[in-house]
Amino acid sequence: MTMTWRCKGVALLASWMAMSCGGGGPGAAAVAPGGSANQSHWPADDRSLCERIIHFRGNPSLDATDSVGPGALRPNIRRVYKVMGPREDRHTVLICREVDTNLDGIKDVVRTFNDKGEPQHEEADSNYDGLIDRWLNFVDGRISEEDVDETLASGRPNVWKFYNSGILTRIRRNTHCPSGKPDTWEIYVNDRLERVGNDLSCDGHVDRWDRDAQLQAKEESAAAEANDGGSDAEPSAGPSAALPDDAGAVAADSGSHLGDGGRPKASRGAPKRGKAKP
């Protein structure tokens, strides 16, 4: 089923917010290190994620407010506002919101916003172990990249998902290479998995491509029909022709890809001779 992933970003935050409103859910009873399930024993330091990202404390142009969500006895939601405009037209804009979703006194999800109020970046500790395991980037209010630590232990991503206009187009995964760099590439066309490339030797290049046989047969049939029709135009190369340049090579950096807004990175080096080609 086709789905715009702008909605997905909203849904992720909504699910975490639901926990803070007494909704419960998987892992809702977990307590982060240093936190407490007893709200009267919450720590003085809530490990503010907004402070780590935008440093609002002591900044005269930023103002923070705390509020109590349903199910909480003490404030568990913080919003940080930026003072904007000249004196006669001064107003505030929300630039950061963070929530303690499992009510243990430790903030575990944060989202930042631009001056237009559009989401820019989001981080979450989804299993409440004190380590961030999910990172989201947004462009023009739509999700552009989602990085995930599926191990829920390392604090760095091993899956990188990229979106175009909110639609999933590529996924990189680290499944076995000890470098932590991608060794599996998934290419999506029209919200459907079209091919998967695997780096079996961990040298940064695809050794084997596995294709969607049904989709490939459909493309070949369409090309054959075009040729039989006697058209002078060249047959369409099909969705496979639109592969990104980096589908078969690992990006130089092995950590989080939060800075590129989901845009494809340039390939570093040509494929080796003798390797399978897309």
C-alpha positions as CSV (number, residue, x, y, z in Angstrom):
1,M,0.0,0.0,0.0
2,T,1.4,3.4,-1.0
3,M,1.9,5.8,1.8
4,T,3.5,9.2,2.1
5,W,6.1,9.1,4.9
6,R,5.3,12.6,6.0
7,C,2.5,10.9,7.8
8,K,4.9,8.3,9.2
9,G,7.0,10.9,10.9
10,V,3.9,12.4,12.5
11,A,2.7,8.9,13.5
12,L,6.0,8.1,15.2
13,L,5.9,11.2,17.4
14,A,2.2,10.6,18.1
15,S,2.9,7.1,19.3
16,W,5.5,8.4,21.7
17,M,3.3,11.2,22.8
18,A,0.5,8.7,23.5
19,M,2.7,6.9,26.0
20,S,3.3,10.2,27.8
21,C,-0.5,10.6,27.9
22,G,-1.0,7.3,29.8
23,G,-1.4,5.2,26.6
24,G,1.2,2.7,27.6
25,G,2.6,0.4,24.9
26,P,5.6,-1.9,24.5
27,G,8.4,-0.9,26.8
28,A,6.3,1.7,28.5
29,A,7.2,0.2,32.0
30,A,10.9,0.4,31.3
31,V,12.9,3.0,33.2
32,A,16.0,4.7,31.8
33,P,19.3,4.6,33.8
34,G,19.0,7.2,36.5
35,G,15.3,7.5,36.2
36,S,12.5,6.4,38.5
37,A,9.0,4.9,38.0
38,N,8.1,6.7,41.2
39,Q,7.3,10.3,40.1
40,S,8.1,11.6,43.6
41,H,11.7,10.3,43.1
42,W,12.4,11.8,39.7
43,P,16.0,13.0,39.3
44,A,16.7,16.7,39.4
45,D,18.5,16.4,36.0
46,D,16.1,15.2,33.3
47,R,18.9,15.0,30.7
48,S,17.3,17.5,28.5
49,L,17.7,16.7,24.8
50,C,16.7,20.2,23.8
51,E,19.6,21.6,25.9
52,R,22.0,19.2,24.1
53,I,20.9,20.2,20.7
54,I,20.2,24.0,21.0
55,H,21.7,25.0,24.4
56,F,18.7,27.1,25.5
57,R,19.7,27.5,29.2
58,G,21.2,30.9,29.8
59,N,20.2,32.1,26.3
60,P,18.2,35.3,26.6
61,S,16.6,34.9,23.2
62,L,15.2,31.5,24.1
63,D,12.4,30.7,26.6
64,A,11.4,27.3,27.9
65,T,8.1,26.2,29.4
66,D,7.3,22.9,31.1
67,S,3.9,21.3,31.2
68,V,2.2,18.3,32.7
69,G,0.8,15.7,30.3
70,P,-2.2,13.4,31.2
71,G,-1.0,10.6,33.5
72,A,1.9,12.7,34.8
73,L,2.0,14.3,38.3
74,R,5.0,16.4,37.4
75,P,6.0,18.3,34.2
76,N,7.1,15.8,31.6
77,I,6.9,18.0,28.4
78,R,9.2,20.9,27.6
79,R,8.8,23.4,24.8
80,V,11.5,25.9,23.9
81,Y,10.6,29.1,22.1
82,K,12.7,31.6,20.2
83,V,12.0,35.3,20.4
84,M,11.8,36.7,16.9
85,G,11.2,40.1,15.2
86,P,11.8,43.7,16.1
87,R,10.5,45.2,19.3
88,E,7.2,46.4,17.7
89,D,6.6,43.0,16.1
90,R,8.2,40.6,18.6
91,H,6.8,37.1,18.8
92,T,7.9,33.6,19.8
93,V,8.3,30.5,17.6
94,L,8.5,26.9,18.9
95,I,12.0,25.5,18.0
96,C,12.2,22.5,20.2
97,R,9.9,20.1,22.0
98,E,11.0,17.2,24.2
99,V,8.9,14.6,26.1
100,D,9.4,12.0,28.9
101,T,7.1,9.4,27.3
102,N,7.5,6.7,29.9
103,L,7.3,9.0,33.0
104,D,10.6,8.1,34.6
105,G,11.9,11.7,34.8
106,I,14.3,11.3,31.8
107,K,13.5,13.0,28.4
108,D,13.5,10.4,25.7
109,V,12.2,12.0,22.5
110,V,12.9,15.4,21.0
111,R,11.9,17.3,17.9
112,T,13.3,20.5,16.6
113,F,11.6,23.0,14.3
114,N,12.6,25.8,11.9
115,D,11.4,29.4,12.1
116,K,8.4,28.4,10.0
117,G,7.3,25.9,12.5
118,E,8.2,22.9,10.2
119,P,9.9,19.9,11.8
120,Q,13.6,19.6,11.1
121,H,15.1,16.8,13.2
122,E,13.9,14.2,15.7
123,E,15.7,11.8,18.0
124,A,14.3,9.1,20.3
125,D,15.4,6.5,22.8
126,S,12.6,4.0,22.0
127,N,13.6,1.3,24.5
128,Y,14.5,3.7,27.4
129,D,18.1,2.4,27.8
130,G,19.6,5.9,27.8
131,L,20.9,5.6,24.2
132,I,19.3,7.3,21.1
133,D,18.3,4.7,18.6
134,R,16.2,6.6,16.1
135,W,17.0,9.7,14.1
136,L,14.8,11.5,11.6
137,N,15.5,14.4,9.2
138,F,12.8,16.5,7.5
139,V,12.8,18.7,4.4
140,D,9.9,21.1,3.8
141,G,8.0,19.3,6.5
142,R,8.4,15.9,5.0
143,I,10.6,13.1,6.2
144,S,13.7,12.8,4.1
145,E,15.9,10.4,6.1
146,E,15.3,7.9,8.9
147,D,18.3,6.3,10.6
148,V,17.8,3.4,13.0
149,D,19.9,1.4,15.4
150,E,18.1,-1.9,15.1
151,T,20.5,-3.5,17.6
152,L,19.1,-1.1,20.3
153,A,22.5,-1.3,21.9
154,S,25.2,0.6,20.0
155,G,23.8,4.1,20.0
156,R,24.6,4.5,16.3
157,P,22.5,3.6,13.2
158,N,22.9,0.4,11.2
159,V,20.0,1.1,8.9
160,W,19.6,4.3,6.8
161,K,16.3,5.0,5.0
162,F,16.0,7.7,2.3
163,Y,12.9,9.4,1.0
164,N,12.0,11.6,-1.9
165,S,8.9,13.8,-1.4
166,G,8.0,11.6,1.6
167,I,8.2,8.4,-0.4
168,L,10.7,5.6,0.4
169,T,13.3,5.2,-2.3
170,R,16.4,3.6,-0.8
171,I,17.6,1.7,2.2
172,R,21.1,0.9,3.3
173,R,21.8,-1.7,5.9
174,N,24.8,-2.9,7.8
175,T,24.1,-6.6,8.3
176,H,27.5,-8.3,8.7
177,C,30.5,-6.2,7.8
178,P,32.4,-5.3,11.0
179,S,33.2,-1.8,9.7
180,G,29.7,-0.7,10.5
181,K,29.3,0.6,6.9
182,P,26.4,-0.4,4.6
183,D,26.7,-3.8,3.0
184,T,23.2,-4.2,1.7
185,W,21.4,-1.7,-0.6
186,E,17.6,-1.8,-1.3
187,I,16.2,0.1,-4.2
188,Y,12.5,1.0,-4.2
189,V,10.4,2.1,-7.2
190,N,6.8,3.3,-6.8
191,D,7.0,2.2,-3.1
192,R,7.9,-1.3,-4.1
193,L,11.2,-3.1,-3.6
194,E,12.8,-3.4,-7.0
195,R,16.3,-4.8,-6.3
196,V,18.7,-5.7,-3.5
197,G,22.4,-5.5,-3.7
198,N,24.8,-7.3,-1.4
199,D,28.4,-6.7,-0.5
200,L,29.5,-10.3,0.5
201,S,33.2,-9.5,0.8
202,C,32.9,-6.2,2.8
203,D,35.0,-4.3,0.2
204,G,32.4,-1.5,-0.3
205,H,31.1,-2.8,-3.7
206,V,28.1,-4.9,-4.6
207,D,28.9,-8.5,-5.4
208,R,25.4,-9.7,-6.3
209,W,22.1,-8.0,-7.2
210,D,18.8,-9.8,-6.6
211,R,16.0,-8.4,-8.7
212,D,12.2,-8.5,-8.5
213,A,11.7,-11.1,-11.3
214,Q,8.1,-10.2,-11.8
215,L,8.8,-6.5,-12.2
216,Q,11.8,-7.3,-14.5
217,A,9.6,-9.5,-16.7
218,K,7.0,-6.7,-16.9
219,E,9.7,-4.2,-18.0
220,E,11.1,-6.7,-20.7
221,S,7.6,-7.4,-22.0
222,A,6.9,-3.7,-22.3
223,A,10.2,-3.1,-24.2
224,A,9.4,-6.0,-26.5
225,E,5.9,-4.6,-27.3
226,A,7.5,-1.2,-28.0
227,N,9.9,-2.8,-30.5
228,D,7.2,-4.9,-32.1
229,G,5.2,-1.7,-32.6
230,G,7.8,-0.4,-35.0
231,S,8.4,2.8,-33.1
232,D,11.5,4.7,-33.9
233,A,11.9,5.8,-30.3
234,E,14.3,4.0,-28.1
235,P,12.5,1.7,-25.6
236,S,12.3,2.9,-22.0
237,A,15.0,1.6,-19.7
238,G,12.3,1.3,-17.0
239,P,12.7,2.0,-13.3
240,S,16.1,0.2,-13.2
241,A,17.7,3.1,-15.1
242,A,17.0,5.5,-12.3
243,L,19.4,3.9,-9.8
244,P,21.4,6.4,-7.6
245,D,25.1,6.6,-8.1
246,D,25.9,5.3,-4.7
247,A,23.8,2.1,-4.9
248,G,26.9,0.0,-5.1
249,A,29.4,1.8,-3.0
250,V,29.6,2.7,0.6
251,A,29.6,6.3,1.6
252,A,32.9,7.5,3.2
253,D,31.4,8.1,6.6
254,S,30.3,5.2,8.7
255,G,28.4,7.0,11.4
256,S,25.0,8.8,11.3
257,H,23.9,10.4,8.0
258,L,22.0,13.2,9.6
259,G,23.5,16.0,7.8
260,D,22.7,15.3,4.2
261,G,18.9,15.6,4.5
262,G,18.4,12.2,2.7
263,R,20.1,13.3,-0.5
264,P,22.2,10.6,-2.2
265,K,25.9,10.8,-1.4
266,A,28.5,10.8,-4.2
267,S,30.1,7.4,-5.0
268,R,33.6,7.0,-3.7
269,G,35.4,4.8,-6.3
270,A,34.4,2.8,-9.2
271,P,33.1,-0.8,-8.9
272,K,35.8,-3.5,-9.1
273,R,36.3,-5.5,-12.2
274,G,34.6,-8.9,-12.2
275,K,31.9,-7.8,-9.8
276,A,28.3,-8.3,-10.7
277,K,26.8,-5.2,-12.2
278,P,23.3,-3.8,-11.6
